[in-house]
Amino acid sequence: MIMKRSHISSPRSCSRPAISLFFLILLFLLGLTLTSRKPSGLPPNRILTGKSNIPRLAYLVTGTKGDAKRVKRLLTAIHHPRNHYLLHLDLQASDEERMELAKYVRSEKKKMKNVMVMGLADLVTEKGPTMLASTLHGVAILLKKAEDWDWLINLSSSDYPLMPQDDILHIFSYLPRYLNFIEHTSNIGWKENQRARPIIIDPGFYHSKKSGVFWAKERRSLPASFKLFMGSTSVALTRPFLEFCIWGWDNLPRTLLMYYTNFLLSSEGYFQTVVCNNKDYQNTTVNHDLHYTHWDTVLQQRALNLTVEDFHDMVQSGAPFAREFREDDIVLDKIDAELLGQNDGGFGLKTPEVVKPTVSWKRLEKLMVKLLDHENFRAKQCK
């Protein structure tokens, strides 16, 4: 039987939909394993044991020229008063677009007081390290301006959720707060010659107009002092890990940031390489980016635009997000109506203390059971 009572963040009320017994046993065993191996520098395990403990998510939503409308729609779909949101339209977008986005947020001030819009935009080169620099800029702002969040999730304007925030918060409330969801592998194959060995220069660091990267004639050898990892640009990373990346009390984050300054598509490797080369965090990884993606069967590095024909596979994946979508594609309307229940413009009566999961949490629970299964979980960590 599916329970639909509210998930209330209060010592006096902890009613919520019943999580499966297998999932609870799995989390208990996972907690024992992680606690026995987790370094003292990491925060304590905060798995729920009967008491409601809803996390807070920080979203970094990015777009470029012409994306203001898409960002507004995405924000409406993922907004929850418990979370924090930072919106960034890069320097290629006009000041008018940024102003339009800021006015929209201000017009919904009561409902979106947890939303920030970056006024000073970054110049972002699609394949250059300026994309990584902009992400780190957003992380730093959220660390300074938004208090008490547990995970950061980065989304682009072409991403979209596949379930309400209440369902994501409900399932994440059962997870250890130091799990980092990040797709990664050290088996980089063809990327060694096309990504790791070439040396590129991103003019976005010193020009005010967007252009492509420059290629140097020289090539470099693979690093000997650390191991390279690559994966998806989409991540769900913990606050402690991102504090480590920004503050860098170990020199590794700074060393790797310098290395990735001349690396093609550095945003696909920086966080992966940092997390897997540090003993305090390499056992915290879950090898998944929480997205459903339909890859081109010929060009495996190219994500295809999702359509209504992909709807069933998206739902069955259990992933809370998907990419990429065309602007205002009909499949987004179908997701709004059938998965998100968006019949009130996206801003229903919500409070930070109350989470009301729908049936979608079952799909995410199933995915988490698969990802956190002991054999599957350990076998895919930093390999």
KAKAVEN-V707859 format. One record per residue. N is the residue number from 1. PHI is phi as a letter, one per 20 degrees, with the letter a starting at -180 (999 if undefined). Layout:
BEGIN
N/PHI ; N/PHI
END
This chain:
BEGIN
1/999 ; 2/e ; 3/e ; 4/c ; 5/f ; 6/f ; 7/e ; 8/d ; 9/e ; 10/b ; 11/f ; 12/e ; 13/b ; 14/c ; 15/f ; 16/a ; 17/g ; 18/f ; 19/f ; 20/f ; 21/g ; 22/f ; 23/f ; 24/f ; 25/f ; 26/g ; 27/f ; 28/f ; 29/f ; 30/f ; 31/f ; 32/f ; 33/f ; 34/f ; 35/f ; 36/f ; 37/d ; 38/f ; 39/f ; 40/f ; 41/f ; 42/e ; 43/f ; 44/f ; 45/f ; 46/c ; 47/f ; 48/f ; 49/c ; 50/n ; 51/d ; 52/f ; 53/b ; 54/f ; 55/f ; 56/c ; 57/d ; 58/d ; 59/d ; 60/d ; 61/d ; 62/c ; 63/b ; 64/c ; 65/g ; 66/n ; 67/e ; 68/g ; 69/f ; 70/f ; 71/f ; 72/f ; 73/f ; 74/f ; 75/g ; 76/g ; 77/f ; 78/d ; 79/f ; 80/b ; 81/f ; 82/e ; 83/e ; 84/c ; 85/c ; 86/c ; 87/d ; 88/c ; 89/d ; 90/f ; 91/f ; 92/f ; 93/f ; 94/e ; 95/f ; 96/f ; 97/f ; 98/f ; 99/f ; 100/g ; 101/f ; 102/f ; 103/f ; 104/f ; 105/f ; 106/f ; 107/f ; 108/d ; 109/g ; 110/f ; 111/e ; 112/c ; 113/f ; 114/e ; 115/d ; 116/d ; 117/d ; 118/f ; 119/e ; 120/e ; 121/f ; 122/e ; 123/e ; 124/c ; 125/e ; 126/g ; 127/d ; 128/d ; 129/f ; 130/f ; 131/f ; 132/f ; 133/g ; 134/f ; 135/f ; 136/f ; 137/f ; 138/f ; 139/g ; 140/f ; 141/f ; 142/f ; 143/f ; 144/e ; 145/e ; 146/d ; 147/e ; 148/l ; 149/d ; 150/d ; 151/c ; 152/d ; 153/c ; 154/d ; 155/c ; 156/e ; 157/f ; 158/e ; 159/e ; 160/b ; 161/f ; 162/d ; 163/b ; 164/f ; 165/f ; 166/g ; 167/f ; 168/f ; 169/f ; 170/f ; 171/f ; 172/f ; 173/f ; 174/e ; 175/e ; 176/g ; 177/f ; 178/d ; 179/e ; 180/d ; 181/e ; 182/b ; 183/f ; 184/b ; 185/b ; 186/e ; 187/e ; 188/e ; 189/l ; 190/f ; 191/f ; 192/f ; 193/e ; 194/e ; 195/c ; 196/f ; 197/e ; 198/f ; 199/d ; 200/c ; 201/c ; 202/e ; 203/f ; 204/f ; 205/f ; 206/c ; 207/d ; 208/e ; 209/c ; 210/f ; 211/b ; 212/f ; 213/f ; 214/e ; 215/d ; 216/e ; 217/f ; 218/f ; 219/c ; 220/d ; 221/e ; 222/f ; 223/f ; 224/d ; 225/e ; 226/b ; 227/d ; 228/e ; 229/c ; 230/c ; 231/a ; 232/e ; 233/f ; 234/e ; 235/b ; 236/c ; 237/d ; 238/f ; 239/f ; 240/g ; 241/f ; 242/f ; 243/f ; 244/f ; 245/f ; 246/f ; 247/e ; 248/l ; 249/f ; 250/e ; 251/f ; 252/g ; 253/g ; 254/f ; 255/g ; 256/f ; 257/f ; 258/f ; 259/f ; 260/f ; 261/f ; 262/d ; 263/d ; 264/f ; 265/l ; 266/f ; 267/f ; 268/e ; 269/c ; 270/f ; 271/f ; 272/f ; 273/f ; 274/f ; 275/f ; 276/e ; 277/d ; 278/d ; 279/f ; 280/f ; 281/c ; 282/f ; 283/e ; 284/d ; 285/e ; 286/d ; 287/e ; 288/a ; 289/d ; 290/m ; 291/c ; 292/e ; 293/c ; 294/d ; 295/e ; 296/f ; 297/f ; 298/e ; 299/d ; 300/f ; 301/e ; 302/d ; 303/e ; 304/e ; 305/f ; 306/e ; 307/c ; 308/g ; 309/f ; 310/e ; 311/g ; 312/g ; 313/f ; 314/g ; 315/f ; 316/f ; 317/f ; 318/m ; 319/f ; 320/f ; 321/c ; 322/b ; 323/b ; 324/d ; 325/c ; 326/f ; 327/f ; 328/l ; 329/f ; 330/f ; 331/f ; 332/f ; 333/f ; 334/f ; 335/f ; 336/g ; 337/f ; 338/e ; 339/d ; 340/e ; 341/m ; 342/e ; 343/d ; 344/c ; 345/m ; 346/n ; 347/d ; 348/e ; 349/f ; 350/c ; 351/c ; 352/f ; 353/e ; 354/d ; 355/c ; 356/d ; 357/f ; 358/e ; 359/f ; 360/f ; 361/g ; 362/f ; 363/f ; 364/f ; 365/f ; 366/f ; 367/f ; 368/f ; 369/g ; 370/f ; 371/f ; 372/e ; 373/g ; 374/g ; 375/f ; 376/f ; 377/f ; 378/f ; 379/f ; 380/d ; 381/e ; 382/l ; 383/d
END
